[in-house]
Structures are given as structure tokens and as C-alpha cells.
Amino acid sequence: MMWSDEELVTRSIGGDADSFNQLVLRWERPIYALAYRTLGREEDARDVCQETFLRAFRALKGFRGQAKFSSWLYRITLNLCRDWIRRQRRTPVVQTPEDVDVLELAAAQATPSESIETVIARNDLTRAVEKAMAELPEEQRTAIILKEYHGMTFQEIADVVGCPLSTVKTRLYQGLAVLRRDLSTSDQ
């Protein structure tokens, strides 16, 4: 039987350990992806992901369901990322894996109809976007990550980051404008 997040939370609070494990399995990938896109390093993202679920487990009894469980998890993750960045006193590192063999990468990612030039161009674009994202102010970067990579609505983002809907829209549009400008100048 497929339980909703809220049903699993209720069962977890009632002492069913397997229910919390199901929540972890359901949300581990999106939470890791959010941490990775925010911090840019696999090891740090794994640590934040683990800490997110540890904190969620400890605070589960306090979860009142005013927001969706997923929004609550995203908020915990973003707060942990923010703390990590402050502790490191540096901007997030958005990086591609070291020693990537372009031919291997092309073989893994290319469809039969895709040329190696197309794959390399796409990877170059990905790196350019990652670099431009790393330059954005944290609030704008977070709004873009939640909207574009996690498919959240403006209202869900407002709930997660705890600010008015209009502020989320402004952050997103300003961030996208800066990205467009930075990416268009990097083309020339």
C-alpha cells in the first residue's frame, strides 16, 4: 500500500520505524539534489542530506502539518546549506567531477544520432550555467533551484523559504535575468 507523506509521518510518530525509512527512501534523492545544487560538492551534499533526515526524525513530533512534509524537509535542507556556507565562509562551489574523460562522457551521454560536438557543447553549457548560478546571490539561486530543478510552485517556494509570494517571484525573475545576461556575454 502506498501511504501519503502525512500518513507515514503519523505512523512514524506512533513508533513505526519503517514508516520513517519509507519517507527517507522517498525523499533522499530530491534532498540530496537540492543540497548538491546549493553547495556544489558531493561529499558536503551527502552530509547535509544525512543531517536533514536526522533533524527531521528528531523534530518529527513537532511537525504539525501546516506545510507539506516535503516543504518542511526542503526548508531544513536549505537552512543546513546556509549554515554550511557560513561555517565555510565561502561561496558555494559548483564544480564538475575532476579528470572527466570527454570521450567516455560522450559515449555515456550521446544518443546514436548525437555527435560528440553536440555532447561537448551541452557539457560546456552546463558548466557555464553552473558557474553563473554560483555567482548569484543566495536568495536568487535558491529560488531558481527550487523552481527550475525541483518544479515547485511559487507558493511552495514561498512556504519553504518563509517569505511573501511576490518576493519569491522577484528573486526568481531577477536571478533569471542575471543568468541570461551572464550566459549571453559568455557566448561572445
C-alpha positions, 0 to 999 in steps of 0.5 A: 500500500502506498501511504501519503507523506502525512500518513507515514509521518503519523505512523512514524510518530506512533513508533513505526520505524519503517514508516520513517525509512519509507519517507527517507527512501522517498525523499533522499534523492530530491534532498540530496539534489537540492543540497548538491545544487546549493553547495556544489560538492558531493561529499558536503551534499551527502552530509547535509542530506544525512543531517536533514533526515536526522533533524527531521526524525528528531523534530518529527513530533513537532511537525504539525502539518501546516506545510507539506512534509516535503516543504518542511524537509526542503526548508531544513535542507536549505537552512543546513546549506546556509549554515554550511556556507557560513561555517565555510565562509565561502561561496558555494562551489559548483564544480564538475567531477575532476579528470572527466574523460570527454570521450567516455562522457560522450559515449555515456551521454550521446544518443546514436544520432548525437555527435560528440560536438553536440555532447561537448557543447551541452557539457560546456553549457552546463558548466557555464550555467553552473558557474553563473548560478554560483555567482548569484546571490543566495536568495536568487539561486535558491529560488531558481533551484527550487523552481527550475530543478525541483518544479515547485510552485511559487507558493511552495517556494514561498512556504519553504523559504518563509517569505511573501509570494511576490518576493519569491517571484522577484528573486526568481525573475531577477536571478533569471535575468542575471543568468541570461545576461551572464550566459549571453556575454559568455557566448561572445 
